[in-house]
Amino acid sequence: MFEFIRTHQRLMQFLLLLLIFPSFAFFGVESYTRFREHDNTVAKVAGHSITQQEFDAAQREQMDRLRQMFGSQFDPKMFDTPEAKQAILDNLIAQRVMVATAARDHLSVSDRTLQQTILAIPGLTGADGKFDAERYKSLLAMQGMTPALYEARLRQDLSLQQVSNAVQSTAFAPKTVANRLSDLNDQEREVQEQLFKAADYVSQVKVTDDMLKAYYEKNSADFQVPEQVKAEYVVLNGEALAAQIPVSDADIKSYYEQNAKRYGEEEQRRASHILIKVDKNASNADKAAAKAKAEALLAQVRKNPADFAKLAKENSQDPGSAQNGGDLGYFGKGMMVKPFEDTVYKLKQGEVSDLVQSDFGFHIIQLTGIKPAAIKPLDEVKGEIAAEIRKQQATKKYSEMAELFTNTVYEQADSLKPAADKLGLKIETVSNLTRTPNPGSSPNAPYNNPKFLKALFSDDAIKNKRNTEAVEVAPNTLIAGRVVDYKPVTKRAFAEVEATVRERVTQLEAAKLAKQAGEKKLAAAKAGDASGFSESKTVSRVKGEGINSAALGAVMKADTSKLPAYVGVDLPQGYGVYRVNKVLQPKTVDAARRQAEQQQIGNALAQQEMQAYLNALKKKAKVEVLKPVTQKAETDTDESR
């Protein structure tokens, strides 16, 4: 089980996306807008519609979220399958039935819980540790959301978590089952191998022209040059709009004055101290002794202030500063405990404080430096302010321009120039585009987006040379394109690929000879011929070093009721014959790993419980799927005309 998870990471990543990620994490409030329900309804849940637009938005949001999570490892093709699309629809349906359940059971989230959840989100606090409301609003605006909309979505998500947690918390993994699976996972087998490498049989291969041509015809798809287009495109995004927005000196000055705190530095002070530690819960006698020692040191400091650093080095019980003569460097407000800070900001340069008591003990403080508050001059931050103003105005302007952009590329579909001229955009050109994103290009390049490529390769765009629709490829980013030149699929001539074909045929024939030799040896070994095997090695499902993963799986599955046991395995480099001599159970076990495995099993059972519960809710809600989303890819072309 655990070996399967480790050796099928890509498949498990996909399953995790579809099954373990809570459906409500992808989708927000039940519906943001209502479209033409009768024509666009994909499914109905308890009489309420899920529209095609809602499905598309859910798919887009899920892809954007996972693109951020996995970066360059994200593969958009994961979503271009009937199974993936059906899973997204299933998640939407599950979300709807859970919303109904939460409402029926009067599950709610208090304002305090909502507030604490938002405050716990990383990146929303400033340098002073306080919640930055402006940053919060700005981040939401970048996603096209308002605080009210986001908080409504979050409140609903939290209520749905109550439903999910209530069900999943009932699942547990029986210890006997978990131990049995872990025993199988820990089981070791002593094995010997004999490899038959295809490379050793290449010299025996005889390749004929008929074999080459037969392979070429049978595998013609391997020698095709995919269809390609040269295209023009225009992109509407915040960056393009910001470049067009004029910002006057008066605007910059006004913004600077209104946000002076952002461009200023608060007063900082430098201090040294001598600390005599005493626990706040110490006895009165201990506190009195510590205070007496601190008072004696204070008397010495007052007598010879120049000896402060020397006395701190010899007597201070603060290991972080004692070696530096008690120096704490410069600090601002909020960085020290309050009694210490209050005293420091009352002292004058060079002055020594009376005893100051904090939770750490007794301090003697000397103020050694003052950096007055300062504001960066306007000229220094002028460019930064202009960029910020443009960015804010572009965000506000985007929704208006997006509608104009969408309408123009659709209504004047014979050229991108009207849209480019009207919105002040630049027409770009790109060549050698195929139906699938080019892994060599930046995944963030708008023309390399799978949704745009799908629109660009539609019949209407290729045959009629009409503009594509405006395609949203990222938040606040639209692209429209037009095919300039189209090259259909072509097949490379046999003469051009003959050397490649010969190499492949030779490798295939050599692999066949290696397998024949391996199978002959396997039969002989079963009959008692033990010659030719390597030295013994011990392997397990969690310790497979030195053995091919395919061979490891076969060895661990081999029937060991009678030893020695033999198995033959097709390997990438040829064929392997394996002799299993012993089955061993380790004397010691990894308790931490076993506990983790039990947790994995418990999580799997919890998902089963949740899925069964959702199935029951769906049945009760009388779910109807009216338009299978798995067919959408076939109908997109017709709908776009």
SEPA-287766 format. One line per 4 residues: number of its first residue (from 0); their letters; for each residue x, y negated, z of C-alpha. Coordinates in nm, 3 decimals, always signed. Layout:
<atoms>
NUM) a) X:Y:Z  ...
</atoms>
This chain:
<atoms>
0) mfef) +0.000:+0.000:+0.000  +0.266:-0.249:+0.105  +0.499:-0.134:-0.174  +0.219:-0.204:-0.422
4) irth) +0.181:-0.557:-0.285  +0.555:-0.617:-0.310  +0.599:-0.478:-0.664  +0.286:-0.638:-0.809
8) qrlm) +0.331:-0.992:-0.680  +0.179:-1.158:-0.986  -0.134:-0.943:-0.970  -0.163:-0.994:-0.595
12) qfll) -0.120:-1.370:-0.640  -0.415:-1.362:-0.879  -0.626:-1.152:-0.642  -0.547:-1.385:-0.355
16) llli) -0.667:-1.679:-0.562  -0.996:-1.510:-0.636  -1.071:-1.328:-0.313  -0.893:-1.472:-0.011
20) fpsf) -0.912:-1.844:-0.086  -1.244:-1.951:+0.067  -1.482:-2.051:-0.208  -1.577:-2.369:-0.030
24) affg) -1.217:-2.488:-0.041  -1.250:-2.539:-0.414  -1.585:-2.705:-0.439  -1.737:-3.001:-0.267
28) vesy) -2.084:-3.123:-0.197  -2.356:-2.910:-0.354  -2.384:-3.129:-0.661  -2.252:-3.469:-0.746
32) trfr) -2.466:-3.538:-1.052  -2.753:-3.373:-1.231  -2.720:-3.315:-1.603  -2.959:-3.167:-1.855
36) ehdn) -3.055:-2.870:-1.642  -3.243:-2.668:-1.898  -2.962:-2.673:-2.158  -2.670:-2.665:-1.917
40) tvak) -2.781:-2.427:-1.641  -2.532:-2.146:-1.592  -2.698:-1.984:-1.293  -2.971:-2.038:-1.036
44) vagh) -2.944:-1.979:-0.664  -3.270:-1.981:-0.469  -3.422:-2.188:-0.749  -3.140:-2.447:-0.757
48) sitq) -2.927:-2.484:-1.070  -2.553:-2.455:-1.121  -2.478:-2.650:-1.440  -2.210:-2.595:-1.700
52) qefd) -2.057:-2.928:-1.601  -2.034:-2.817:-1.238  -1.866:-2.495:-1.345  -1.616:-2.686:-1.560
56) aaqr) -1.543:-2.926:-1.275  -1.488:-2.633:-1.036  -1.250:-2.466:-1.280  -1.062:-2.791:-1.336
60) eqmd) -1.029:-2.861:-0.964  -0.910:-2.509:-0.893  -0.647:-2.530:-1.166  -0.524:-2.869:-1.044
64) rlrq) -0.499:-2.743:-0.688  -0.302:-2.434:-0.785  -0.080:-2.630:-1.022  +0.022:-2.843:-0.724
68) mfgs) +0.078:-2.533:-0.510  +0.283:-2.327:-0.755  +0.449:-2.600:-0.966  +0.641:-2.461:-1.263
72) qfdp) +0.534:-2.105:-1.173  +0.169:-2.190:-1.234  +0.032:-2.009:-1.540  -0.285:-2.164:-1.694
76) kmfd) -0.352:-1.835:-1.875  -0.464:-1.692:-1.543  -0.790:-1.882:-1.590  -0.838:-1.804:-1.959
80) tpea) -0.986:-1.459:-1.901  -1.346:-1.340:-1.857  -1.256:-1.206:-1.511  -1.114:-1.537:-1.390
84) kqai) -1.411:-1.736:-1.519  -1.655:-1.491:-1.365  -1.469:-1.519:-1.033  -1.507:-1.898:-1.037
88) ldnl) -1.881:-1.864:-1.101  -1.905:-1.607:-0.822  -1.730:-1.852:-0.590  -1.975:-2.126:-0.684
92) iaqr) -2.270:-1.896:-0.619  -2.117:-1.786:-0.288  -2.067:-2.147:-0.187  -2.432:-2.226:-0.259
96) vmva) -2.570:-1.934:-0.060  -2.339:-2.020:+0.231  -2.456:-2.381:+0.223  -2.812:-2.252:+0.253
100) taar) -2.713:-2.023:+0.540  -2.536:-2.303:+0.729  -2.842:-2.525:+0.689  -3.078:-2.248:+0.797
104) dhls) -2.872:-2.175:+1.109  -2.839:-2.550:+1.189  -2.459:-2.537:+1.182  -2.307:-2.882:+1.202
108) vsdr) -1.974:-3.056:+1.257  -1.939:-3.335:+1.512  -1.789:-3.671:+1.422  -1.505:-3.602:+1.667
112) tlqq) -1.416:-3.272:+1.499  -1.424:-3.441:+1.159  -1.200:-3.720:+1.286  -0.951:-3.478:+1.441
116) tila) -0.934:-3.278:+1.119  -0.855:-3.588:+0.913  -0.598:-3.711:+1.165  -0.422:-3.375:+1.140
120) ipgl) -0.366:-3.410:+0.764  +0.009:-3.465:+0.700  +0.116:-3.793:+0.544  -0.164:-4.010:+0.677
124) tgad) +0.032:-4.168:+0.960  +0.271:-4.459:+0.935  +0.619:-4.497:+1.084  +0.457:-4.607:+1.410
128) gkfd) +0.268:-4.277:+1.433  -0.069:-4.445:+1.386  -0.332:-4.346:+1.130  -0.285:-4.547:+0.808
132) aery) -0.638:-4.622:+0.690  -0.519:-4.804:+0.378  -0.305:-4.510:+0.268  -0.599:-4.278:+0.334
136) ksll) -0.824:-4.485:+0.108  -0.553:-4.519:-0.156  -0.489:-4.145:-0.176  -0.859:-4.076:-0.210
140) amqg) -0.894:-4.345:-0.478  -0.621:-4.172:-0.680  -0.845:-3.864:-0.681  -1.148:-4.070:-0.779
144) mtpa) -1.309:-4.034:-0.437  -1.434:-4.260:-0.161  -1.391:-4.190:+0.211  -1.766:-4.131:+0.240
148) lyea) -1.766:-3.870:-0.037  -1.454:-3.697:+0.092  -1.583:-3.686:+0.450  -1.915:-3.543:+0.333
152) rlrq) -1.727:-3.270:+0.145  -1.500:-3.202:+0.441  -1.793:-3.189:+0.683  -1.961:-2.931:+0.463
156) dlsl) -1.641:-2.728:+0.425  -1.600:-2.716:+0.803  -1.957:-2.600:+0.852  -1.905:-2.326:+0.594
160) qqvs) -1.592:-2.220:+0.779  -1.812:-2.157:+1.080  -2.016:-1.910:+0.873  -1.706:-1.744:+0.729
164) navq) -1.520:-1.722:+1.061  -1.822:-1.576:+1.239  -1.833:-1.287:+0.992  -1.461:-1.224:+0.944
168) staf) -1.384:-1.234:+1.316  -1.590:-0.915:+1.363  -1.346:-0.708:+1.154  -1.054:-0.523:+1.309
172) apkt) -0.808:-0.256:+1.202  -0.825:+0.065:+1.411  -0.482:+0.129:+1.557  -0.478:+0.492:+1.444
176) vanr) -0.546:+0.391:+1.083  -0.284:+0.115:+1.094  -0.028:+0.350:+1.249  -0.096:+0.617:+0.987
180) lsdl) -0.043:+0.370:+0.703  +0.270:+0.234:+0.869  +0.401:+0.591:+0.915  +0.362:+0.645:+0.541
184) ndqe) +0.530:+0.313:+0.480  +0.826:+0.406:+0.704  +0.862:+0.762:+0.575  +1.206:+0.831:+0.424
188) revq) +1.302:+1.087:+0.164  +1.646:+1.224:+0.082  +1.677:+1.226:-0.294  +1.925:+1.299:-0.572
192) eqlf) +1.897:+1.174:-0.928  +2.020:+1.259:-1.274  +1.985:+0.989:-1.542  +1.952:+1.042:-1.916
196) kaad) +2.035:+0.704:-2.068  +1.893:+0.620:-2.409  +2.221:+0.444:-2.497  +2.402:+0.781:-2.483
200) yvsq) +2.180:+0.917:-2.763  +2.200:+0.628:-3.010  +2.472:+0.800:-3.214  +2.241:+1.099:-3.271
204) vkvt) +1.958:+0.888:-3.419  +1.898:+0.906:-3.794  +1.685:+0.614:-3.917  +1.519:+0.622:-4.261
208) ddml) +1.369:+0.340:-4.467  +1.024:+0.494:-4.425  +1.061:+0.480:-4.047  +1.157:+0.112:-4.065
212) kayy) +0.867:+0.016:-4.289  +0.618:+0.217:-4.085  +0.729:+0.037:-3.767  +0.712:-0.300:-3.945
216) ekns) +0.354:-0.238:-4.060  +0.234:-0.092:-3.730  +0.379:-0.380:-3.528  +0.314:-0.661:-3.775
220) adfq) +0.186:-0.889:-3.496  +0.539:-0.892:-3.350  +0.670:-1.053:-3.667  +0.409:-1.322:-3.712
224) vpeq) +0.482:-1.692:-3.695  +0.187:-1.837:-3.500  -0.030:-2.108:-3.648  +0.101:-2.455:-3.578
228) vkae) -0.020:-2.811:-3.605  +0.134:-3.153:-3.625  -0.090:-3.392:-3.438  -0.142:-3.752:-3.341
232) yvvl) -0.268:-3.827:-2.994  -0.349:-4.115:-2.762  -0.345:-4.101:-2.383  -0.552:-4.313:-2.147
236) ngea) -0.421:-4.315:-1.791  -0.342:-4.552:-1.509  +0.009:-4.612:-1.637  -0.116:-4.722:-1.981
240) laaq) -0.377:-4.954:-1.827  -0.134:-5.097:-1.573  +0.105:-5.201:-1.849  -0.171:-5.419:-1.996
244) ipvs) -0.268:-5.600:-1.677  -0.118:-5.948:-1.639  -0.009:-6.046:-1.289  +0.057:-6.413:-1.214
248) dadi) +0.301:-6.556:-0.963  +0.000:-6.685:-0.771  -0.141:-6.331:-0.747  +0.192:-6.200:-0.622
252) ksyy) +0.227:-6.475:-0.363  -0.129:-6.423:-0.237  -0.075:-6.046:-0.202  +0.257:-6.108:-0.026
256) eqna) +0.095:-6.339:+0.229  -0.200:-6.105:+0.291  +0.029:-5.804:+0.342  +0.318:-5.973:+0.520
260) kryg) +0.352:-5.688:+0.770  +0.437:-5.445:+0.491  +0.739:-5.651:+0.394  +0.866:-5.736:+0.739
264) eeeq) +1.073:-5.573:+1.008  +0.977:-5.606:+1.372  +1.226:-5.724:+1.628  +1.468:-5.453:+1.739
268) rras) +1.678:-5.440:+2.052  +1.994:-5.256:+2.150  +2.048:-5.134:+2.502  +2.271:-4.917:+2.717
272) hili) +2.154:-4.735:+3.028  +2.265:-4.525:+3.320  +2.018:-4.250:+3.408  +1.994:-4.069:+3.739
276) kvdk) +1.757:-3.782:+3.674  +1.475:-3.684:+3.905  +1.174:-3.474:+3.820  +0.841:-3.652:+3.861
280) nasn) +0.723:-3.355:+4.071  +1.037:-3.358:+4.291  +1.009:-3.381:+4.668  +1.018:-3.718:+4.839
284) adka) +1.361:-3.636:+4.979  +1.503:-3.564:+4.631  +1.349:-3.882:+4.493  +1.496:-4.084:+4.781
288) aaka) +1.842:-3.933:+4.725  +1.831:-4.009:+4.352  +1.715:-4.363:+4.415  +1.992:-4.421:+4.669
292) kaea) +2.253:-4.303:+4.417  +2.104:-4.528:+4.147  +2.102:-4.829:+4.382  +2.469:-4.772:+4.466
296) llaq) +2.556:-4.765:+4.095  +2.348:-5.078:+4.035  +2.547:-5.257:+4.303  +2.872:-5.161:+4.127
300) vrkn) +2.736:-5.282:+3.792  +2.630:-5.615:+3.936  +2.973:-5.656:+4.093  +3.157:-5.576:+3.765
304) padf) +2.918:-5.594:+3.464  +3.210:-5.529:+3.228  +3.245:-5.178:+3.378  +2.891:-5.076:+3.266
308) akla) +3.013:-4.844:+2.988  +3.274:-4.685:+3.216  +3.022:-4.624:+3.493  +2.768:-4.484:+3.244
312) kens) +3.024:-4.242:+3.101  +3.116:-4.119:+3.450  +2.772:-4.112:+3.614  +2.482:-4.116:+3.366
316) qdpg) +2.287:-3.791:+3.348  +2.159:-3.858:+2.992  +2.381:-3.625:+2.780  +2.274:-3.798:+2.460
320) saqn) +2.417:-4.137:+2.549  +2.659:-4.090:+2.840  +2.958:-4.012:+2.615  +2.889:-4.339:+2.429
324) ggdl) +2.894:-4.545:+2.745  +2.515:-4.528:+2.771  +2.463:-4.691:+2.429  +2.119:-4.610:+2.278
328) gyfg) +2.161:-4.814:+1.958  +1.889:-5.035:+1.810  +1.523:-4.939:+1.851  +1.183:-5.096:+1.807
332) kgmm) +0.865:-5.094:+2.008  +0.701:-4.759:+2.060  +1.029:-4.565:+2.048  +1.099:-4.554:+2.424
336) vkpf) +0.888:-4.465:+2.725  +0.675:-4.762:+2.832  +0.850:-4.866:+3.161  +1.185:-4.861:+2.979
340) edtv) +1.053:-5.053:+2.676  +0.872:-5.315:+2.886  +1.191:-5.390:+3.077  +1.412:-5.407:+2.767
344) yklk) +1.185:-5.663:+2.599  +1.195:-5.885:+2.909  +1.576:-5.896:+2.939  +1.805:-6.157:+2.790
348) qgev) +2.119:-6.076:+2.595  +2.380:-5.921:+2.829  +2.144:-5.912:+3.128  +2.123:-5.606:+3.355
352) sdlv) +1.788:-5.486:+3.488  +1.684:-5.380:+3.837  +1.613:-5.009:+3.883  +1.348:-4.885:+3.636
356) qsdf) +1.163:-4.564:+3.717  +1.023:-4.340:+3.442  +0.926:-3.974:+3.415  +1.295:-3.900:+3.355
360) gfhi) +1.426:-4.065:+3.668  +1.589:-4.400:+3.754  +1.743:-4.621:+3.484  +1.985:-4.913:+3.501
364) iqlt) +1.952:-5.100:+3.170  +2.176:-5.355:+3.002  +2.053:-5.540:+2.691  +2.343:-5.551:+2.441
368) gikp) +2.187:-5.680:+2.120  +1.883:-5.838:+1.957  +1.779:-5.817:+1.591  +1.506:-6.078:+1.542
372) aaik) +1.198:-5.998:+1.337  +1.255:-6.060:+0.968  +1.045:-6.067:+0.653  +1.187:-5.971:+0.314
376) plde) +1.192:-6.275:+0.085  +0.926:-6.285:-0.185  +1.184:-6.267:-0.466  +1.315:-5.938:-0.327
380) vkge) +0.976:-5.763:-0.339  +0.819:-5.946:-0.633  +0.853:-5.655:-0.875  +0.720:-5.407:-0.620
384) iaae) +0.415:-5.623:-0.552  +0.342:-5.674:-0.923  +0.351:-5.296:-0.979  +0.120:-5.237:-0.682
388) irkq) -0.132:-5.497:-0.804  -0.131:-5.346:-1.153  -0.177:-4.997:-1.010  -0.474:-5.101:-0.795
392) qatk) -0.644:-5.289:-1.077  -0.578:-5.004:-1.321  -0.747:-4.759:-1.085  -1.055:-4.980:-1.068
396) kyse) -1.055:-5.035:-1.443  -1.007:-4.670:-1.538  -1.368:-4.552:-1.510  -1.491:-4.833:-1.735
400) mael) -1.217:-4.774:-1.992  -1.262:-4.397:-1.980  -1.620:-4.428:-2.102  -1.516:-4.665:-2.382
404) ftnt) -1.230:-4.434:-2.481  -1.454:-4.127:-2.486  -1.724:-4.297:-2.693  -1.481:-4.451:-2.944
408) vyeq) -1.288:-4.133:-3.028  -1.622:-3.954:-3.075  -1.811:-4.219:-3.272  -1.516:-4.313:-3.498
412) adsl) -1.391:-3.960:-3.534  -1.194:-4.001:-3.859  -0.908:-4.187:-3.691  -0.754:-4.256:-3.353
416) kpaa) -0.664:-4.610:-3.453  -0.995:-4.773:-3.348  -0.960:-4.632:-2.995  -0.591:-4.723:-2.976
420) dklg) -0.655:-5.079:-3.099  -0.957:-5.136:-2.878  -0.783:-5.022:-2.560  -0.428:-5.131:-2.643
424) lkie) -0.290:-4.776:-2.653  -0.005:-4.627:-2.856  -0.059:-4.345:-3.106  +0.204:-4.075:-3.053
428) tvsn) +0.296:-3.784:-3.283  +0.401:-3.430:-3.187  +0.489:-3.133:-3.408  +0.491:-2.752:-3.379
432) ltrt) +0.202:-2.724:-3.135  +0.052:-2.377:-3.096  -0.265:-2.254:-2.928  -0.077:-2.183:-2.606
436) pnpg) +0.136:-2.426:-2.401  +0.504:-2.432:-2.486  +0.701:-2.318:-2.178  +0.996:-2.523:-2.304
440) sspn) +0.799:-2.847:-2.281  +0.710:-3.025:-1.960  +0.397:-2.870:-1.806  +0.287:-3.226:-1.727
444) apyn) +0.304:-3.340:-2.091  -0.060:-3.415:-2.180  -0.031:-3.255:-2.526  +0.096:-2.933:-2.364
448) npkf) -0.225:-2.887:-2.165  -0.427:-2.572:-2.253  -0.760:-2.761:-2.260  -0.626:-3.015:-2.509
452) lkal) -0.471:-2.741:-2.725  -0.801:-2.556:-2.726  -0.979:-2.870:-2.851  -0.704:-2.937:-3.109
456) fsdd) -0.733:-2.587:-3.256  -1.113:-2.598:-3.289  -1.261:-2.554:-3.638  -1.385:-2.912:-3.642
460) aikn) -1.040:-3.054:-3.567  -0.853:-2.827:-3.812  -1.091:-2.804:-4.107  -1.252:-3.147:-4.092
464) krnt) -0.952:-3.337:-3.950  -1.179:-3.504:-3.696  -1.071:-3.639:-3.359  -1.094:-3.403:-3.068
468) eave) -1.316:-3.499:-2.779  -1.155:-3.692:-2.493  -1.006:-3.419:-2.272  -0.928:-3.472:-1.904
472) vapn) -0.588:-3.308:-1.848  -0.512:-3.454:-1.504  -0.680:-3.685:-1.253  -0.744:-4.020:-1.425
476) tlia) -0.582:-3.898:-1.748  -0.765:-3.854:-2.078  -0.617:-3.748:-2.412  -0.766:-3.729:-2.759
480) grvv) -0.589:-3.593:-3.067  -0.620:-3.548:-3.438  -0.461:-3.281:-3.661  -0.226:-3.429:-3.920
484) dykp) -0.097:-3.101:-4.066  -0.195:-2.738:-4.013  +0.011:-2.427:-4.083  -0.180:-2.097:-4.060
488) vtkr) -0.038:-1.774:-3.922  +0.234:-1.632:-4.147  +0.416:-1.303:-4.145  +0.795:-1.296:-4.167
492) afae) +0.923:-1.097:-4.466  +1.057:-0.748:-4.399  +1.400:-0.842:-4.533  +1.415:-1.127:-4.283
496) veat) +1.349:-0.903:-3.981  +1.498:-0.574:-4.105  +1.790:-0.585:-3.862  +1.555:-0.640:-3.567
500) vrer) +1.327:-0.358:-3.683  +1.625:-0.123:-3.723  +1.746:-0.198:-3.371  +1.401:-0.137:-3.220
504) vtql) +1.345:+0.189:-3.408  +1.691:+0.309:-3.307  +1.618:+0.233:-2.940  +1.281:+0.410:-2.955
508) eaak) +1.427:+0.721:-3.115  +1.715:+0.725:-2.867  +1.465:+0.701:-2.580  +1.274:+0.999:-2.723
512) lakq) +1.593:+1.206:-2.735  +1.679:+1.103:-2.379  +1.333:+1.206:-2.260  +1.356:+1.541:-2.436
516) agek) +1.688:+1.609:-2.266  +1.547:+1.494:-1.932  +1.239:+1.714:-1.955  +1.459:+2.011:-2.045
520) klaa) +1.669:+1.944:-1.735  +1.355:+1.906:-1.521  +1.234:+2.250:-1.625  +1.578:+2.399:-1.559
524) akag) +1.598:+2.234:-1.215  +1.261:+2.375:-1.116  +1.396:+2.714:-1.219  +1.692:+2.675:-0.983
528) dasg) +1.961:+2.481:-1.176  +2.089:+2.225:-0.921  +2.386:+2.103:-1.128  +2.440:+1.746:-1.246
532) fses) +2.261:+1.560:-0.968  +2.416:+1.261:-0.792  +2.503:+1.240:-0.425  +2.206:+1.222:-0.190
536) ktvs) +2.056:+0.886:-0.092  +1.779:+0.807:+0.153  +1.494:+0.588:+0.031  +1.154:+0.471:+0.158
540) rvkg) +0.876:+0.241:+0.047  +1.047:-0.045:+0.230  +1.406:+0.057:+0.147  +1.444:+0.126:-0.224
544) egin) +1.792:-0.008:-0.293  +1.982:+0.184:-0.559  +1.679:+0.339:-0.728  +1.449:+0.209:-1.000
548) saal) +1.112:+0.087:-0.868  +0.918:+0.318:-1.102  +1.128:+0.611:-0.986  +1.081:+0.512:-0.622
552) gavm) +0.704:+0.521:-0.661  +0.717:+0.866:-0.820  +0.956:+1.000:-0.554  +0.738:+0.875:-0.267
556) kadt) +0.425:+1.026:-0.429  +0.584:+1.363:-0.505  +0.423:+1.669:-0.349  +0.668:+1.775:-0.077
560) sklp) +0.474:+2.072:+0.058  +0.753:+2.283:-0.092  +1.111:+2.159:-0.093  +1.311:+2.084:-0.292
564) ayvg) +1.056:+1.898:-0.505  +1.125:+1.761:-0.853  +0.981:+1.475:-1.057  +1.064:+1.326:-1.397
568) vdlp) +1.018:+0.955:-1.465  +1.026:+0.736:-1.775  +1.270:+0.453:-1.705  +1.347:+0.131:-1.894
572) qgyg) +1.692:+0.266:-1.979  +1.584:+0.623:-2.056  +1.463:+0.909:-1.836  +1.536:+1.019:-1.481
576) vyrv) +1.503:+1.351:-1.301  +1.476:+1.336:-0.921  +1.523:+1.608:-0.661  +1.363:+1.549:-0.317
580) nkvl) +1.551:+1.749:-0.052  +1.411:+1.626:+0.280  +1.123:+1.422:+0.424  +1.224:+1.218:+0.732
584) qpkt) +1.042:+0.996:+0.980  +1.267:+0.732:+1.141  +1.330:+0.772:+1.513  +1.276:+0.401:+1.579
588) vdaa) +1.015:+0.172:+1.429  +1.006:-0.202:+1.367  +0.733:-0.309:+1.610  +0.710:-0.660:+1.470
592) rrqa) +0.664:-0.534:+1.115  +0.405:-0.281:+1.227  +0.212:-0.554:+1.400  +0.225:-0.763:+1.081
596) eqqq) +0.103:-0.465:+0.878  -0.186:-0.412:+1.118  -0.273:-0.779:+1.072  -0.266:-0.732:+0.692
600) igna) -0.503:-0.439:+0.719  -0.729:-0.638:+0.950  -0.734:-0.925:+0.701  -0.826:-0.688:+0.419
604) laqq) -1.112:-0.546:+0.625  -1.227:-0.898:+0.712  -1.244:-0.981:+0.341  -1.452:-0.668:+0.283
608) emqa) -1.690:-0.770:+0.560  -1.719:-1.118:+0.412  -1.781:-0.984:+0.062  -2.054:-0.750:+0.188
612) ylna) -2.216:-1.039:+0.375  -2.204:-1.259:+0.064  -2.357:-0.982:-0.147  -2.645:-0.960:+0.099
616) lkkk) -2.694:-1.338:+0.090  -2.690:-1.341:-0.291  -2.951:-1.069:-0.305  -3.171:-1.259:-0.063
620) akve) -3.128:-1.584:-0.261  -3.237:-1.413:-0.586  -2.936:-1.524:-0.787  -2.991:-1.546:-1.163
624) vlkp) -2.703:-1.580:-1.411  -2.860:-1.747:-1.716  -2.550:-1.823:-1.924  -2.248:-1.598:-1.872
628) vtqk) -1.942:-1.820:-1.845  -1.729:-1.547:-1.999  -1.885:-1.641:-2.335  -1.805:-2.010:-2.309
632) aetd) -1.478:-1.985:-2.500  -1.669:-1.848:-2.800  -1.928:-2.124:-2.802  -1.710:-2.427:-2.735
636) tdes) -1.650:-2.489:-3.103  -2.017:-2.497:-3.188  -2.105:-2.717:-2.894  -1.841:-2.974:-2.984
640) r) -1.978:-3.036:-3.329
</atoms>
